[in-house]
Amino acid sequence: MAFKIKRANEPASKADGARILVDRLWPRGQSKEKLQLTAWVKEIAPSSGLRQWFGHDPAKWQEFRKRYRAELDANPDAVAELQGLLRANPNATLLFMAHDEQHSNAVVLAEYLREHPPRPRIRT
């Protein structure tokens, strides 16, 4: 499964393929036209409580990663939805809005998805 991550406010390009927003909140100042989204999977994002606790504080990064991965484990429907989108769109980009590109939910989500690839569809 090949996908990229990038900030939502970076210009869209053909290389992005399917553009999937993975934040719970709509990116401030961005229009639907500008984002050119294929999908918005807001339920895959960290809970509001976890997001507010983290506050993008690098000192809390390791604990955030642990807690967010636990939320992903407890949310198989949202994970399956995103995996289905990635399976249907092998060239995809996960979009996020955090300013800190190294300490964003998208980084943790990308790690998680690479460790938990979608199961192939069984055709009958």
N, C-alpha and C positions, 0 to 999 in steps of 0.2 A: 504494500500500500504506500504509494508515493503522494505526499502532500507537503505543502509548505505552510509557514505561518508568517503573517506580516501585519503591521498596524493598519487599521481600517482607514486611516486618513492618508495613507500613501496612495498615489494614483493607481487606478485599475489598469491592468494590462492583459493582453491575450494570454500571456504565459501563466496568469493566475488560474485559468480554467474555471471551475466552479468556485464561487466566492461564498464562503459560509461564515456567518458571524457567530462567534461562540461566547459573547458577553451577555449578561443578563439585562443590562441597560443599553438603550439605544445610544450610539455615539453622539455626544453633544456636537451640534453644528453640522451634522452630516445629513444630507438628503438621501432619499431612496435612490434617486437617479445617480447621484455621485457615487454611492457605494456599489451599485450594480450587483446586488446580492442574488445568489441562487437560492439561499435558504438562511434562516435565522433560527438556530437551535439554542434558545435562551435557557432551557432547562438543563443543559450540560454545564452551564457556568457554575461557579461556586455559589453557595447560598449567600443571601444578603448578610447574614450574621458573620459568616466566615470572611467575606469580602471586607466588611467593615472592621473586623478584628485585625485583619492583615494590614490594611491601609498601605500596601506596597512598601512596607518596612523591610528592607533587606535582612535585618536582624531576626525577623520572624520567618524568613524564607523556608528553612528546613521544616519547621512545624507546619507552615501553610501547606507545603507539598504533601506532608503526611495526612493532614486533615482533608485536603481536597481529594486526594486519592481515595480516602475512606468514603467521601461523599460519592465519588464516581462508582465505587464498588456497590454502594447502596442504591444506585440509580441506573439499573440495567436498561430500562426503557429508553432513557435519553442517550445512553451509550450506544444502544442498538440502532437508534434513529440516525445518529451521526455516522456510525459504521456503515449503515445502508447507503447514506448519501455518498460516502467515500468509495464504496464498492461500485456504485452507479456512475461515479465521476472520478475515475482514477487520477486525473490531473485536477487537483483541488488546492485551494488556499484557505486556511483557517484565519479569520480576521479577528483582531482584538484591538482595544483602544488604549491600554495602559501605556504610559510614557516610558516606563522602564521595561525594555524589551527582554531583558534577561530574567526578570522576576515577575512574570505575568502568568495568569491562569493558562494561557495558550501554550506556554512552555511545558507546564505540567501535563496538560491535556495531550499534547503531542507525544510526550514520553509514554504516557498511559496507553494511548492508541497503538503505538508501535509495539508495546509489550502485550497488547490484547487485540491482535488483528481480528477482523470480522471472520466469522465462520463462512465457508463457501455455501452458497445456496444449493440445496439438494433438489434436483429436478426429477420429477416423476413422470 
